[in-house]
Amino acid sequence: SFLRGRALLEERKYREAREQLAEAVHLAPDYDEARAMLAWSQYFVGDSGEAIVTFKSALRRQPTWEGLYNGLGWSRLRLARYHLAAMAFRQAIDRNPEYVDAINGLGTALFELGQYDAALPLLEKALSGTRPLIGREPPETNALRHKVAWTLYYQERYREALAMFIRANLAAPDSHQILVGMGWCHMK
C-alpha cells in the first residue's frame, strides 16, 4: 500500500494515493513516512482540515521533520489561518534555514497579513532559490515573481514592481493578473 501510494503521489494521482496511503497508515500506524505522505495527499486533493490533523499527528511522533511543519503551514494557509501558518513555516525554517518552500510559505503568509516589509526579503530569497542555473524555470518561479511584484507595489515601489511584473509577463504573457498589476503600476 505504501509503495503504491508513494508511486501514485509522485504521478500526481492524489486521490488514489490518499486511499493507498490511508491503508498503509491503518496497517502500520507507526510508519511515519506513510503518514507524512498521506497528509500531503490530503493537502493536494483540497482536504486541508484533514491534512492539518494528519500533519499534527505525524509531528507528535516526529517533531524534528521540517517537511511536516511546512505541510502544516501550507494547509493552514489554504484555510486563511495566516498567523498559524506563519508559526508552522517558522518552525520549518528553524530546522532548515534554507528550506525554500517554507521560506516562500512564510513570505506568503506575511504578505496575506499585510506585513509587506517582512514578506519581501523572504519572497525574494525564495525566488532566487527556485531559479535553476540552466534550463526552464519551474512554474513556482513565476508565481513567486508575481508575489514579489505585488509586494513591491504595496510598498509603493511602483517602478520596481513594474519591472518585476514585466519579467513575470514574459514568462506568462496570457496572465491577466500580471497585466492588471502592470496597469496599476502605470497608473501610479
JORA-V748527 format. One record per helix or strand. SS is the DSSP state (H for helix, E for strand). FROM is the first residue (numbers start at 1). LEN is the number of residues. Records with the same first field share a line. If there is no record, write none. Layout:
BEGIN
SS->FROM-LEN / FROM-LEN
END
This chain:
BEGIN
H->2-9 / 14-14 / 32-13 / 48-14 / 66-13 / 82-14 / 100-13 / 116-15 / 139-16 / 158-14 / 176-12
END
